[in-house]
Amino acid sequence: MIRKTLSHGTTCAAYYATIDVPSTNLLADLCLSAGQRALVGRVCMDQMAPDYYRDETPEQALTATRESIAHIAKIDPDMEIVRPVITPRFAPSCSAPLMKKLGELAAEMPHLPIQTHISENKNEIALVRELFPPKSTGAKDDSYAAVYDAFGLLTDKTILAHAIHLSESEADLISTRKAKISHCPCSNSAITSGAARVRWLLEKGVCCGLGTDMSGGYSPSVLEAARLAALVSRHVAMGGDEKAKLTVEEVLYLATRGGAEVVGLEAKVGAFEEGMEWDAQLIGLGMVDGEGEIEGVAEGTEEDGNVDVFGWESWPDRVAKWVYNGDDRNTKKVWVRGRLVHERK
Protein backbone atom coordinates (compact mmCIF):
# COMPACT_ATOMS: atom_id res chain seq x y z
CA MET A 1 0.00 0.00 0.00
CA ILE A 2 2.77 2.43 0.90
CA ARG A 3 4.72 1.62 -2.25
CA LYS A 4 1.57 1.98 -4.35
CA THR A 5 0.59 5.36 -2.94
CA LEU A 6 4.17 6.65 -3.23
CA SER A 7 4.21 5.55 -6.87
CA HIS A 8 1.21 7.84 -7.44
CA GLY A 9 3.04 10.78 -5.86
CA THR A 10 1.43 10.67 -2.41
CA THR A 11 4.17 12.11 -0.23
CA CYS A 12 1.93 12.30 2.85
CA ALA A 13 -1.03 10.14 3.84
CA ALA A 14 -3.48 10.18 6.75
CA TYR A 15 -4.13 6.53 7.61
CA TYR A 16 -6.97 4.95 9.55
CA ALA A 17 -5.11 1.85 10.70
CA THR A 18 -6.86 -0.77 12.85
CA ILE A 19 -7.94 -1.32 16.46
CA ASP A 20 -4.93 -3.61 16.86
CA VAL A 21 -1.94 -1.86 18.44
CA PRO A 22 0.85 -4.05 16.94
CA SER A 23 -0.61 -3.68 13.44
CA THR A 24 -0.97 0.08 13.83
CA ASN A 25 2.59 0.34 15.12
CA LEU A 26 3.84 -1.79 12.23
CA LEU A 27 2.20 0.58 9.75
CA ALA A 28 4.01 3.49 11.41
CA ASP A 29 7.31 1.57 11.23
CA LEU A 30 6.82 0.83 7.55
CA CYS A 31 5.94 4.44 6.68
CA LEU A 32 9.07 5.64 8.48
CA SER A 33 11.22 3.07 6.70
CA ALA A 34 9.75 3.82 3.26
CA GLY A 35 10.02 7.56 3.83
CA GLN A 36 6.36 8.46 3.41
CA ARG A 37 5.04 11.18 5.67
CA ALA A 38 2.11 9.71 7.53
CA LEU A 39 -0.51 10.41 10.15
CA VAL A 40 -1.12 6.95 11.61
CA GLY A 41 -4.21 6.50 13.73
CA ARG A 42 -5.19 3.54 15.86
CA VAL A 43 -8.94 3.37 15.17
CA CYS A 44 -11.25 3.73 18.17
CA MET A 45 -14.74 2.21 18.13
CA ASP A 46 -16.71 0.49 20.87
CA GLN A 47 -20.20 0.09 19.39
CA MET A 48 -22.02 -0.74 16.14
CA ALA A 49 -19.28 -3.13 15.03
CA PRO A 50 -18.69 -6.89 15.36
CA ASP A 51 -17.47 -8.03 18.78
CA TYR A 52 -14.12 -9.11 17.31
CA TYR A 53 -13.51 -5.69 15.81
CA ARG A 54 -14.26 -3.15 18.48
CA ASP A 55 -12.83 -1.88 21.73
CA GLU A 56 -14.08 -3.72 24.81
CA THR A 57 -14.48 -0.53 26.85
CA PRO A 58 -13.72 3.18 26.49
CA GLU A 59 -10.92 2.73 29.04
CA GLN A 60 -9.34 -0.05 26.98
CA ALA A 61 -9.60 2.09 23.83
CA LEU A 62 -7.82 4.97 25.53
CA THR A 63 -5.06 2.72 26.90
CA ALA A 64 -4.45 1.16 23.48
CA THR A 65 -4.42 4.57 21.81
CA ARG A 66 -1.82 5.81 24.28
CA GLU A 67 0.32 2.75 23.54
CA SER A 68 0.33 3.52 19.85
CA ILE A 69 1.04 7.21 20.45
CA ALA A 70 3.98 6.25 22.66
CA HIS A 71 5.38 3.89 20.02
CA ILE A 72 5.29 6.53 17.29
CA ALA A 73 6.88 9.08 19.63
CA LYS A 74 9.67 6.59 20.23
CA ILE A 75 10.46 5.81 16.59
CA ASP A 76 10.17 9.42 15.38
CA PRO A 77 10.53 11.72 18.42
CA ASP A 78 10.40 14.94 16.40
CA MET A 79 7.50 13.67 14.27
CA GLU A 80 9.37 14.63 11.10
CA ILE A 81 7.91 11.75 9.09
CA VAL A 82 5.32 9.89 11.18
CA ARG A 83 2.79 11.39 13.60
CA PRO A 84 0.08 9.74 15.68
CA VAL A 85 -3.46 10.95 15.07
CA ILE A 86 -6.40 10.55 17.46
CA THR A 87 -8.95 8.53 15.48
CA PRO A 88 -12.55 8.06 16.56
CA ARG A 89 -13.76 6.10 13.53
CA PHE A 90 -16.95 8.18 13.35
CA ALA A 91 -19.60 9.19 15.87
CA PRO A 92 -22.00 6.23 15.40
CA SER A 93 -19.26 3.70 16.20
CA CYS A 94 -18.13 5.55 19.34
CA SER A 95 -20.10 5.70 22.58
CA ALA A 96 -20.46 9.00 24.43
CA PRO A 97 -18.00 7.88 27.16
CA LEU A 98 -15.41 6.99 24.49
CA MET A 99 -15.88 10.31 22.70
CA LYS A 100 -15.49 12.12 26.02
CA LYS A 101 -12.23 10.33 26.79
CA LEU A 102 -10.83 11.03 23.31
CA GLY A 103 -11.75 14.68 23.69
CA GLU A 104 -9.91 14.78 27.00
CA LEU A 105 -6.91 13.13 25.34
CA ALA A 106 -6.98 15.76 22.59
CA ALA A 107 -6.98 18.51 25.25
CA GLU A 108 -4.09 16.80 27.05
CA MET A 109 -2.08 16.49 23.81
CA PRO A 110 -3.12 19.57 21.78
CA HIS A 111 -0.22 19.08 19.34
CA LEU A 112 -1.82 15.88 17.99
CA PRO A 113 -4.19 15.91 15.02
CA ILE A 114 -7.63 14.31 15.14
CA GLN A 115 -9.31 12.53 12.24
CA THR A 116 -12.85 11.26 11.79
CA HIS A 117 -15.83 11.33 9.42
CA ILE A 118 -18.76 13.70 9.15
CA SER A 119 -22.00 13.91 7.17
CA GLU A 120 -21.13 11.31 4.56
CA ASN A 121 -24.74 10.26 3.92
CA LYS A 122 -28.19 11.22 5.15
CA ASN A 123 -28.98 7.99 6.99
CA GLU A 124 -25.76 8.36 8.96
CA ILE A 125 -26.72 11.91 9.95
CA ALA A 126 -30.12 10.70 11.16
CA LEU A 127 -28.42 7.97 13.19
CA VAL A 128 -26.14 10.52 14.88
CA ARG A 129 -29.19 12.58 15.89
CA GLU A 130 -30.76 9.46 17.38
CA LEU A 131 -27.63 8.35 19.26
CA PHE A 132 -26.53 11.75 20.56
CA PRO A 133 -29.51 13.95 21.52
CA PRO A 134 -28.36 17.36 22.80
CA LYS A 135 -29.73 16.71 26.30
CA SER A 136 -27.28 13.82 26.70
CA THR A 137 -24.19 15.53 25.25
CA GLY A 138 -24.64 19.17 26.12
CA ALA A 139 -24.38 20.06 22.44
CA LYS A 140 -25.97 23.31 21.33
CA ASP A 141 -28.11 21.43 18.79
CA ASP A 142 -28.54 17.95 17.29
CA SER A 143 -26.17 18.45 14.35
CA TYR A 144 -23.27 16.12 13.58
CA ALA A 145 -20.69 18.90 13.95
CA ALA A 146 -22.16 19.97 17.30
CA VAL A 147 -21.69 16.43 18.64
CA TYR A 148 -17.96 16.49 17.93
CA ASP A 149 -17.74 20.01 19.32
CA ALA A 150 -19.50 19.00 22.54
CA PHE A 151 -16.86 16.31 23.16
CA GLY A 152 -13.89 18.58 22.40
CA LEU A 153 -13.11 16.86 19.10
CA LEU A 154 -13.70 19.82 16.79
CA THR A 155 -10.48 21.83 16.87
CA ASP A 156 -8.01 23.45 14.51
CA LYS A 157 -6.24 20.06 14.39
CA THR A 158 -9.35 18.12 13.31
CA ILE A 159 -9.58 16.49 9.86
CA LEU A 160 -13.16 15.74 8.84
CA ALA A 161 -13.67 13.37 5.91
CA HIS A 162 -16.52 13.96 3.42
CA ALA A 163 -18.67 16.82 4.85
CA ILE A 164 -21.24 16.37 2.07
CA HIS A 165 -24.51 17.28 3.77
CA LEU A 166 -23.50 20.03 6.19
CA SER A 167 -25.98 22.69 7.21
CA GLU A 168 -25.14 26.39 7.14
CA SER A 169 -24.70 26.43 10.91
CA GLU A 170 -22.42 23.37 10.83
CA ALA A 171 -20.19 24.90 8.18
CA ASP A 172 -20.01 28.10 10.23
CA LEU A 173 -19.10 26.11 13.35
CA ILE A 174 -16.38 24.18 11.51
CA SER A 175 -15.02 27.45 10.15
CA THR A 176 -15.05 29.03 13.62
CA ARG A 177 -13.18 26.07 15.11
CA LYS A 178 -10.78 26.08 12.13
CA ALA A 179 -11.30 22.36 11.56
CA LYS A 180 -10.36 21.02 8.12
CA ILE A 181 -12.21 19.04 5.43
CA SER A 182 -10.90 16.10 3.38
CA HIS A 183 -13.00 16.02 0.20
CA CYS A 184 -13.23 12.47 -1.20
CA PRO A 185 -14.96 12.77 -4.60
CA CYS A 186 -14.18 9.25 -5.82
CA SER A 187 -15.65 7.54 -2.75
CA ASN A 188 -18.59 9.94 -2.54
CA SER A 189 -19.53 9.16 -6.14
CA ALA A 190 -18.80 5.42 -6.04
CA ILE A 191 -21.09 4.71 -3.08
CA THR A 192 -23.63 7.40 -4.02
CA SER A 193 -23.12 9.47 -0.89
CA GLY A 194 -23.60 12.84 -2.56
CA ALA A 195 -21.62 15.77 -3.93
CA ALA A 196 -19.75 17.98 -1.47
CA ARG A 197 -20.07 21.73 -2.08
CA VAL A 198 -16.40 22.59 -2.02
CA ARG A 199 -16.76 26.15 -3.35
CA TRP A 200 -19.36 26.84 -0.66
CA LEU A 201 -17.03 25.50 2.03
CA LEU A 202 -14.10 27.56 0.76
CA GLU A 203 -16.24 30.70 0.73
CA LYS A 204 -17.15 29.91 4.35
CA GLY A 205 -13.45 30.03 5.15
CA VAL A 206 -13.14 26.26 5.64
CA CYS A 207 -9.81 24.76 4.63
CA CYS A 208 -10.22 21.84 2.20
CA GLY A 209 -7.91 19.20 0.77
CA LEU A 210 -8.39 15.95 -1.12
CA GLY A 211 -8.69 12.37 0.07
CA THR A 212 -8.74 9.09 -1.82
CA ASP A 213 -10.76 7.12 0.76
CA MET A 214 -9.90 3.80 -0.84
CA SER A 215 -12.40 1.99 1.35
CA GLY A 216 -15.22 3.56 -0.63
CA GLY A 217 -13.39 4.63 -3.77
CA TYR A 218 -11.31 2.71 -6.28
CA SER A 219 -8.11 4.67 -6.81
CA PRO A 220 -5.01 5.31 -4.66
CA SER A 221 -4.21 8.39 -6.76
CA VAL A 222 -4.66 11.95 -5.48
CA LEU A 223 -4.40 13.01 -9.13
CA GLU A 224 -7.54 10.95 -9.77
CA ALA A 225 -9.12 12.67 -6.78
CA ALA A 226 -8.24 16.05 -8.30
CA ARG A 227 -9.89 15.35 -11.63
CA LEU A 228 -12.95 13.84 -9.94
CA ALA A 229 -13.15 16.92 -7.70
CA ALA A 230 -13.43 18.97 -10.88
CA LEU A 231 -16.19 16.71 -12.18
CA VAL A 232 -18.11 16.58 -8.89
CA SER A 233 -18.02 20.38 -8.75
CA ARG A 234 -19.73 20.39 -12.15
CA HIS A 235 -22.45 18.11 -10.83
CA VAL A 236 -23.02 20.63 -8.04
CA ALA A 237 -23.16 23.35 -10.71
CA MET A 238 -25.84 21.38 -12.56
CA GLY A 239 -28.04 21.95 -9.53
CA GLY A 240 -28.06 25.65 -10.30
CA ASP A 241 -24.87 26.92 -8.66
CA GLU A 242 -22.76 27.83 -11.70
CA LYS A 243 -19.93 29.25 -9.61
CA ALA A 244 -19.45 25.85 -7.92
CA LYS A 245 -17.18 24.71 -10.76
CA LEU A 246 -13.55 24.18 -9.75
CA THR A 247 -10.75 24.96 -12.20
CA VAL A 248 -7.67 22.85 -12.93
CA GLU A 249 -5.61 25.25 -10.83
CA GLU A 250 -8.03 25.00 -7.93
CA VAL A 251 -8.15 21.20 -7.80
CA LEU A 252 -4.34 21.11 -7.94
CA TYR A 253 -4.31 23.58 -5.06
CA LEU A 254 -6.58 21.24 -3.08
CA ALA A 255 -4.21 18.36 -3.89
CA THR A 256 -1.10 20.22 -2.74
CA ARG A 257 -1.28 23.33 -0.56
CA GLY A 258 -4.80 22.55 0.60
CA GLY A 259 -3.83 19.03 1.59
CA ALA A 260 -0.73 20.28 3.39
CA GLU A 261 -2.85 22.65 5.47
CA VAL A 262 -5.40 19.94 6.25
CA VAL A 263 -2.68 17.76 7.83
CA GLY A 264 -0.99 20.71 9.55
CA LEU A 265 2.12 20.83 7.36
CA GLU A 266 1.48 24.03 5.41
CA ALA A 267 4.67 25.63 6.78
CA LYS A 268 6.79 22.72 5.51
CA VAL A 269 5.34 21.33 2.29
CA GLY A 270 2.77 21.89 -0.42
CA ALA A 271 4.62 24.56 -2.40
CA PHE A 272 8.00 25.39 -3.92
CA GLU A 273 9.11 28.22 -1.67
CA GLU A 274 12.35 29.13 0.08
CA GLY A 275 12.68 27.35 3.41
CA MET A 276 10.17 24.62 2.63
CA GLU A 277 11.10 20.94 2.50
CA TRP A 278 11.55 19.11 -0.80
CA ASP A 279 8.45 16.95 -1.14
CA ALA A 280 7.96 16.71 -4.89
CA GLN A 281 7.35 14.51 -7.86
CA LEU A 282 8.90 14.62 -11.32
CA ILE A 283 6.26 14.36 -14.05
CA GLY A 284 7.14 13.09 -17.52
CA LEU A 285 4.82 13.65 -20.48
CA GLY A 286 5.03 11.90 -23.85
CA MET A 287 6.08 14.16 -26.73
CA VAL A 288 4.56 13.07 -30.04
CA ASP A 289 6.90 13.44 -33.04
CA GLY A 290 5.92 14.47 -36.53
CA GLU A 291 4.99 10.91 -37.46
CA GLY A 292 2.61 10.41 -34.54
CA GLU A 293 5.01 8.32 -32.43
CA ILE A 294 5.92 8.98 -28.79
CA GLU A 295 9.57 10.00 -28.76
CA GLY A 296 11.86 7.56 -26.99
CA VAL A 297 9.17 4.87 -26.60
CA ALA A 298 9.17 1.62 -28.52
CA GLU A 299 6.28 1.03 -30.89
CA GLY A 300 3.35 -0.72 -29.24
CA THR A 301 4.18 0.39 -25.69
CA GLU A 302 2.50 3.02 -23.53
CA GLU A 303 5.18 3.61 -20.93
CA ASP A 304 4.62 7.35 -21.00
CA GLY A 305 0.92 6.94 -20.32
CA ASN A 306 -2.12 8.61 -21.80
CA VAL A 307 -0.86 12.20 -22.04
CA ASP A 308 0.25 13.20 -25.53
CA VAL A 309 2.08 16.50 -26.01
CA PHE A 310 2.36 17.77 -29.59
CA GLY A 311 4.50 20.85 -28.97
CA TRP A 312 1.97 23.62 -29.50
CA GLU A 313 0.56 23.48 -25.98
CA SER A 314 1.15 26.20 -23.41
CA TRP A 315 2.27 25.12 -19.93
CA PRO A 316 -1.30 25.48 -18.60
CA ASP A 317 -2.41 23.24 -21.50
CA ARG A 318 0.17 20.61 -20.56
CA VAL A 319 -0.78 20.72 -16.89
CA ALA A 320 -4.47 20.37 -17.78
CA LYS A 321 -3.73 17.40 -20.04
CA TRP A 322 -1.87 15.74 -17.16
CA VAL A 323 -4.68 16.43 -14.67
CA TYR A 324 -7.36 14.97 -16.94
CA ASN A 325 -5.40 12.07 -18.51
CA GLY A 326 -2.34 11.41 -16.35
CA ASP A 327 -1.61 8.44 -14.09
CA ASP A 328 1.28 6.83 -12.22
CA ARG A 329 3.14 6.19 -15.48
CA ASN A 330 3.80 9.92 -15.62
CA THR A 331 5.22 9.97 -12.08
CA LYS A 332 8.90 9.35 -12.77
CA LYS A 333 10.42 10.21 -9.37
CA VAL A 334 9.08 11.10 -5.93
CA TRP A 335 10.99 12.76 -3.08
CA VAL A 336 10.09 13.30 0.59
CA ARG A 337 12.30 15.68 2.60
CA GLY A 338 14.82 15.42 -0.23
CA ARG A 339 14.97 11.62 -0.09
CA LEU A 340 14.17 9.73 -3.29
CA VAL A 341 11.37 7.39 -2.21
CA HIS A 342 10.13 6.21 -5.61
CA GLU A 343 11.61 5.96 -9.09
CA ARG A 344 9.85 4.52 -12.09
CA LYS A 345 12.23 2.18 -13.88
TORSE-287432 format. One line per 3 residues: number of its first residue (from 1); their letters; for each residue z, x, y of C-alpha. Coordinates in steps of 0.5 Angstrom, whole numbers, plus 500, padded with zeros to 3 digits. Each point is the difference from the previous one (the first is absolute). Layout:
TORSE-287432
NUM = a = Z X Y ~ ... .
//
This chain:
TORSE-287432
1 = mir = 500 500 500 ~ 502 506 505 ~ 493 503 498 .
4 = ktl = 496 494 501 ~ 503 498 507 ~ 500 507 502 .
7 = shg = 492 500 498 ~ 499 494 505 ~ 503 504 506 .
10 = ttc = 507 497 499 ~ 505 505 503 ~ 506 496 501 .
13 = aay = 502 494 495 ~ 505 495 500 ~ 502 499 493 .
16 = yat = 504 494 497 ~ 502 504 494 ~ 505 496 494 .
19 = idv = 507 498 499 ~ 501 506 496 ~ 503 506 503 .
22 = pst = 497 506 496 ~ 493 497 501 ~ 501 499 507 .
25 = nll = 502 507 501 ~ 494 503 495 ~ 496 496 505 .
28 = adl = 503 504 506 ~ 499 507 496 ~ 493 499 499 .
31 = cls = 498 498 507 ~ 504 506 502 ~ 496 504 495 .
34 = agq = 494 498 502 ~ 501 500 507 ~ 499 493 502 .
37 = ral = 504 497 505 ~ 504 494 497 ~ 505 495 502 .
40 = vgr = 503 499 493 ~ 504 494 499 ~ 505 498 494 .
43 = vcm = 498 492 500 ~ 506 496 500 ~ 500 493 497 .
46 = dqm = 506 496 497 ~ 497 493 499 ~ 493 496 499 .
49 = apd = 498 505 495 ~ 501 502 492 ~ 507 502 498 .
52 = yyr = 497 507 498 ~ 497 501 507 ~ 505 498 505 .
55 = det = 506 503 502 ~ 507 498 497 ~ 504 499 506 .
58 = peq = 499 502 507 ~ 505 505 499 ~ 496 503 495 .
61 = alt = 494 500 504 ~ 503 503 506 ~ 503 506 495 .
64 = atr = 493 501 497 ~ 497 500 507 ~ 505 505 503 .
67 = esi = 498 505 494 ~ 493 500 501 ~ 501 501 507 .
70 = ahi = 504 506 499 ~ 495 503 495 ~ 495 500 505 .
73 = aki = 504 503 505 ~ 501 505 495 ~ 493 502 499 .
76 = dpd = 498 499 507 ~ 506 501 504 ~ 496 500 507 .
79 = mei = 496 494 497 ~ 493 504 502 ~ 496 497 494 .
82 = vrp = 504 495 497 ~ 505 495 503 ~ 504 494 496 .
85 = vit = 499 493 503 ~ 505 494 499 ~ 496 495 496 .
88 = prf = 502 493 499 ~ 494 497 496 ~ 500 494 504 .
91 = aps = 505 495 502 ~ 499 495 494 ~ 501 505 495 .
94 = csa = 507 503 504 ~ 506 496 500 ~ 504 499 507 .
97 = plm = 505 505 498 ~ 495 505 498 ~ 496 499 507 .
100 = kkl = 507 501 503 ~ 502 507 497 ~ 493 502 501 .
103 = gel = 500 498 507 ~ 507 504 501 ~ 497 506 496 .
106 = aae = 494 500 506 ~ 505 500 505 ~ 504 506 497 .
109 = mph = 494 504 499 ~ 496 498 506 ~ 495 506 499 .
112 = lpi = 497 496 494 ~ 494 496 500 ~ 500 493 497 .
115 = qth = 494 496 496 ~ 500 493 498 ~ 495 494 500 .
118 = ise = 499 494 504 ~ 496 494 501 ~ 495 502 495 .
121 = nkn = 499 493 498 ~ 502 493 501 ~ 504 498 494 .
124 = eia = 504 506 501 ~ 502 499 507 ~ 502 493 497 .
127 = lvr = 504 503 495 ~ 504 505 505 ~ 502 494 504 .
130 = elf = 503 496 494 ~ 504 507 498 ~ 502 502 506 .
133 = ppk = 502 494 505 ~ 503 502 507 ~ 507 498 498 .
136 = stg = 500 504 495 ~ 497 507 503 ~ 502 499 507 .
139 = akd = 493 500 502 ~ 498 497 507 ~ 495 496 496 .
142 = dsy = 497 499 493 ~ 494 505 501 ~ 498 505 495 .
145 = aav = 501 506 506 ~ 507 497 502 ~ 502 501 493 .
148 = yda = 499 507 500 ~ 503 501 507 ~ 506 496 498 .
151 = fgl = 501 505 495 ~ 499 506 504 ~ 493 502 497 .
154 = ltd = 496 499 506 ~ 500 506 504 ~ 495 505 503 .
157 = kti = 500 504 493 ~ 498 493 496 ~ 493 500 497 .
160 = lah = 498 493 498 ~ 494 499 496 ~ 495 494 501 .
163 = aih = 503 496 506 ~ 494 495 499 ~ 504 493 502 .
166 = lse = 504 502 505 ~ 502 495 505 ~ 500 502 508 .
169 = sea = 508 501 500 ~ 500 504 494 ~ 494 505 503 .
172 = dli = 504 500 506 ~ 507 502 496 ~ 496 505 496 .
175 = str = 497 503 507 ~ 507 500 503 ~ 503 504 494 .
178 = kak = 494 504 500 ~ 499 499 493 ~ 493 502 497 .
181 = ish = 495 497 496 ~ 496 502 494 ~ 493 496 500 .
184 = cpc = 498 500 493 ~ 493 496 501 ~ 497 502 492 .
187 = sns = 506 497 497 ~ 501 494 505 ~ 493 498 498 .
190 = ait = 500 501 493 ~ 506 496 498 ~ 498 495 506 .
193 = sga = 506 501 504 ~ 497 499 507 ~ 497 504 506 .
196 = arv = 505 504 504 ~ 499 499 507 ~ 500 507 502 .
199 = rwl = 497 499 507 ~ 506 495 502 ~ 505 505 497 .
202 = lek = 498 506 504 ~ 499 496 506 ~ 508 498 499 .
205 = gvc = 501 507 500 ~ 501 501 493 ~ 498 506 497 .
208 = cgl = 495 500 494 ~ 498 504 494 ~ 496 499 494 .
211 = gtd = 502 500 493 ~ 496 500 493 ~ 506 495 496 .
214 = msg = 496 502 494 ~ 505 495 496 ~ 496 495 503 .
217 = gys = 493 503 502 ~ 495 504 496 ~ 499 507 504 .
220 = psv = 505 506 502 ~ 495 502 506 ~ 503 499 507 .
223 = lea = 493 500 502 ~ 498 494 496 ~ 506 497 503 .
226 = arl = 497 502 507 ~ 494 496 499 ~ 503 494 497 .
229 = aal = 505 500 506 ~ 493 499 504 ~ 498 495 495 .
232 = vsr = 506 496 500 ~ 500 500 508 ~ 494 497 500 .
235 = hva = 502 494 495 ~ 506 499 505 ~ 495 500 506 .
238 = mgg = 496 494 496 ~ 506 496 501 ~ 498 500 507 .
241 = dek = 504 506 503 ~ 494 504 502 ~ 504 506 502 .
244 = akl = 503 501 494 ~ 494 505 497 ~ 502 507 499 .
247 = tve = 496 505 502 ~ 498 507 496 ~ 504 504 504 .
250 = evl = 506 495 500 ~ 500 500 492 ~ 500 507 500 .
253 = yla = 506 500 505 ~ 504 496 495 ~ 498 505 495 .
256 = trg = 503 506 503 ~ 504 499 507 ~ 502 493 498 .
259 = gae = 502 502 493 ~ 504 507 503 ~ 504 495 504 .
262 = vvg = 501 495 495 ~ 504 506 496 ~ 503 503 505 .
265 = lea = 496 506 501 ~ 496 499 506 ~ 503 506 503 .
268 = kvg = 497 505 494 ~ 494 497 498 ~ 494 495 501 .
271 = afe = 496 503 505 ~ 497 507 502 ~ 505 502 505 .
274 = egm = 503 507 502 ~ 507 500 497 ~ 498 495 494 .
277 = ewd = 500 502 493 ~ 493 501 496 ~ 500 494 496 .
280 = aql = 492 499 499 ~ 494 499 496 ~ 493 503 500 .
283 = igl = 495 495 500 ~ 493 501 497 ~ 494 496 501 .
286 = gmv = 493 500 497 ~ 495 502 504 ~ 493 497 498 .
289 = dge = 494 505 501 ~ 493 498 502 ~ 498 498 493 .
292 = gei = 506 495 499 ~ 504 505 496 ~ 507 502 501 .
295 = egv = 500 507 502 ~ 504 505 495 ~ 501 494 495 .
298 = aeg = 496 500 493 ~ 495 495 499 ~ 504 494 497 .
301 = tee = 507 501 502 ~ 504 497 505 ~ 505 505 501 .
304 = dgn = 500 499 508 ~ 501 493 499 ~ 497 494 503 .
307 = vdv = 500 502 507 ~ 493 503 502 ~ 499 503 507 .
310 = fgw = 493 501 503 ~ 501 504 506 ~ 499 495 505 .
313 = esw = 507 497 500 ~ 505 501 505 ~ 507 503 498 .
316 = pdr = 503 492 501 ~ 494 498 495 ~ 502 505 495 .
319 = vak = 507 498 500 ~ 498 493 500 ~ 496 502 494 .
322 = wvy = 506 503 496 ~ 505 495 502 ~ 495 494 497 .
325 = ngd = 497 504 494 ~ 504 506 499 ~ 505 502 494 .
328 = drn = 504 506 497 ~ 493 503 498 ~ 500 502 508 .
331 = tkk = 507 502 500 ~ 498 508 499 ~ 507 503 501 .
334 = vwv = 507 497 502 ~ 506 504 504 ~ 507 498 501 .
337 = rgr = 504 505 504 ~ 495 505 500 ~ 500 500 492 .
340 = lvh = 493 498 496 ~ 503 495 496 ~ 493 497 497 .
343 = erk = 493 503 500 ~ 494 497 497 ~ 496 504 495 .
//
